[in-house]
Amino acid sequence: QNDTHNVRTKFTLNMLEKDSDAQLTKCDEIDHVFSSAKSYWGYFRFVAKAKLKSLSQANNGSLIIRCVLTVIKEPRTKVKRNTVAVPQPNLQDQLRQLRKDGQGADVTFSVSGQLFSAHRYLLAARSPVFKAELFGSMKESVVESIKIYDVEPPIFEALLHFIYTDSVKDDGDNKDETEKMQHLLVAADRYGLERLRIMCEDRLCDSIEVETVATTLVLAEQHHCGDLKKACIEFMTSQNRLGNIVATDGFKHLMASCPLLTKDILDKVSCVLSEKSRLSRN
C-alpha cells in the first residue's frame, strides 16, 4: 500500500510442482508488520540448495512459488464519551400551551354561541376538511367567526384538543364517556380525523352496555366501523341479553334508522342457537 506505514499481514510462501498445486515445501504462516523503515526477505530457511537444484533440473530450470498474503485491518479505536441526557419530546405540551395562550391564533369558531380560537395552518395540517374550508375552493369568506353546526361545544373542544395534542381526554364517568365517544366519533369522521375515529371506535368497543349498544351499533354502521359493529352484535346475541336490549329506546332508534341491521342480528342469533343445539346433541 502506498504511503502506508506499519501494515500488519499474515503470509505464506510455498514451492509448487509444475502444472500442479501440490506443495513441495511446508512453511508455517508468519505474522509480519511491513514498514517503510525496514526490509524483509521472507523465510531464512525456505528450501535446501540441493533440493532446489534437482527441482530446477527436473523442470527445465523453472520454478513455481506461491505467495499468499493477507492484510489485516486494525480495528478503529472507540472513543469513550460522557452519556448525553436527551430530554423527552415535549411538542405535545408546547402545542397544548400554544392553544391555551391563544398567541398567534388567526381563526375563530362559533359553536352554539361559544367561541373557540385556533391556528388555521395547524388545523389544515391535521384535517383535510379544515384544509378545504380554510384554504381550498371551499374556504370560508373573511368573517368574525366560522359557525359550526351539529356539534356541541364539549365535543368541539375535545376535537381541538386532539388536533393539538394527538390525544383524547379521559373524563372518567363511563356513561358520559360512552356518549362523548359516540359524538366524538361522528365529529372525527366528519372532519377526516381517521386516527381519532379509530381511537373512539376502540374505546366504544370496551364500553358496550345494554342501554347504549343499539345506538353504538347504528353509529358503527353509519361510519363504517367494522370492528365496532361486530363487537356490538356479539354483545347483543350473547348471555341472553337481547330481550333487555330490545326494550331500550336505543333499539327503537336502531329499527327506525337502520332496519337492515336486524337481519345481521338475527343471522348471528341463528348461528348461536345452532351451535347450542349441536353442543347439546353431543
Backbone hydrogen bonds, N-H to C=O, Kabsch-Sander energy under -0.5 kcal/mol:
donor,donor_aa,acceptor,acceptor_aa,energy
4,T,1,Q,-1.1
7,V,34,F,-2.5
8,R,6,N,-0.6
9,T,32,H,-2.8
10,K,70,T,-2.1
11,F,30,I,-1.9
12,T,68,V,-1.8
14,N,66,R,-2.2
16,L,64,I,-2.7
17,E,22,A,-2.3
20,S,17,E,-1.5
24,L,15,M,-3.8
25,T,15,M,-0.9
30,I,11,F,-2.4
32,H,9,T,-2.5
34,F,7,V,-3.0
34,F,32,H,-0.6
38,K,35,S,-1.5
46,F,44,F,-0.5
52,L,48,A,-2.4
53,K,49,K,-2.4
54,S,50,A,-1.9
55,L,51,K,-2.3
56,S,52,L,-2.0
57,Q,53,K,-2.1
58,A,54,S,-2.0
59,N,55,L,-1.3
60,N,57,Q,-1.1
61,G,56,S,-4.2
62,S,59,N,-1.6
64,I,16,L,-0.6
65,I,63,L,-0.5
66,R,14,N,-3.4
68,V,12,T,-2.4
69,L,67,C,-0.6
70,T,10,K,-3.2
72,I,8,R,-2.7
72,I,70,T,-0.5
73,K,71,V,-0.6
80,K,78,K,-0.6
85,A,83,T,-0.5
86,V,84,V,-0.8
94,Q,90,N,-2.2
95,L,91,L,-2.6
96,R,92,Q,-2.1
97,Q,93,D,-2.2
98,L,94,Q,-2.2
99,R,95,L,-2.2
100,K,96,R,-2.1
101,D,97,Q,-2.9
102,G,98,L,-1.9
103,Q,98,L,-0.5
105,A,102,G,-1.7
106,D,118,A,-1.6
107,V,118,A,-1.5
109,F,116,F,-2.8
110,S,146,I,-2.8
111,V,109,F,-0.6
111,V,114,Q,-3.2
112,S,110,S,-0.6
112,S,148,I,-0.6
114,Q,111,V,-2.1
116,F,109,F,-2.4
118,A,107,V,-2.4
120,R,118,A,-0.6
122,L,119,H,-0.6
123,L,119,H,-2.1
124,A,120,R,-2.5
125,A,121,Y,-1.8
126,R,122,L,-1.6
127,S,123,L,-2.4
129,V,191,Y,-0.8
131,K,127,S,-2.1
132,A,128,P,-1.9
133,E,129,V,-2.4
134,L,130,F,-2.7
135,F,131,K,-2.4
136,G,131,K,-1.1
136,G,132,A,-0.5
138,M,132,A,-0.6
139,K,136,G,-1.9
140,E,133,E,-2.5
143,V,141,S,-0.7
146,I,108,T,-3.0
147,K,145,S,-0.5
148,I,110,S,-2.7
155,I,152,E,-0.7
156,F,152,E,-2.3
157,E,153,P,-2.6
158,A,154,P,-1.9
159,L,155,I,-2.2
160,L,156,F,-2.5
161,H,157,E,-2.4
162,F,158,A,-2.0
163,I,159,L,-2.2
164,Y,160,L,-2.2
165,T,161,H,-2.1
166,D,162,F,-3.3
171,D,169,K,-0.6
174,N,172,G,-0.5
177,E,173,D,-3.0
178,T,174,N,-2.3
179,E,175,K,-1.8
180,K,176,D,-2.5
181,M,177,E,-2.7
182,Q,178,T,-2.0
183,H,179,E,-2.2
184,L,180,K,-2.8
185,L,181,M,-2.2
186,V,182,Q,-1.5
187,A,183,H,-2.2
188,A,184,L,-2.8
189,D,185,L,-2.2
190,R,186,V,-2.2
191,Y,187,A,-2.0
192,G,189,D,-0.8
193,L,188,A,-2.6
194,E,192,G,-1.3
197,R,193,L,-2.3
198,I,194,E,-2.3
199,M,195,R,-2.3
200,C,196,L,-2.5
201,E,197,R,-2.2
202,D,198,I,-2.5
203,R,199,M,-2.1
204,L,200,C,-2.4
205,C,201,E,-1.8
206,D,202,D,-0.9
207,S,204,L,-1.0
213,V,209,E,-2.0
216,T,212,T,-2.2
217,L,213,V,-2.2
218,V,214,A,-1.9
219,L,215,T,-2.0
220,A,216,T,-2.5
221,E,217,L,-2.1
222,Q,218,V,-2.5
223,H,219,L,-2.3
224,H,221,E,-0.8
225,C,220,A,-2.7
226,G,224,H,-0.9
229,K,225,C,-2.4
230,K,226,G,-2.2
231,A,227,D,-2.2
232,C,228,L,-2.4
233,I,229,K,-2.2
234,E,230,K,-2.3
235,F,231,A,-2.1
236,M,232,C,-2.5
237,T,233,I,-1.7
238,S,235,F,-1.0
241,R,238,S,-1.1
244,N,241,R,-0.7
245,I,241,R,-2.0
246,V,242,L,-2.6
247,A,243,G,-0.9
248,T,245,I,-1.7
252,K,248,T,-1.2
253,H,249,D,-2.1
254,L,250,G,-2.0
255,M,251,F,-2.5
256,A,252,K,-1.8
257,S,253,H,-2.5
258,C,254,L,-2.7
261,L,258,C,-1.9
262,T,259,P,-1.5
263,K,260,L,-1.0
264,D,260,L,-0.9
265,I,261,L,-2.1
266,L,262,T,-2.9
267,D,263,K,-2.6
268,K,264,D,-1.8
269,V,265,I,-2.4
270,S,266,L,-2.6
271,C,267,D,-1.9
272,V,268,K,-2.3
273,L,269,V,-2.7
274,S,270,S,-2.3
275,E,271,C,-2.1
276,K,272,V,-2.3
277,S,273,L,-2.3
278,R,274,S,-2.2
279,L,275,E,-2.2
280,S,276,K,-2.1
281,R,277,S,-1.7
282,N,278,R,-1.4
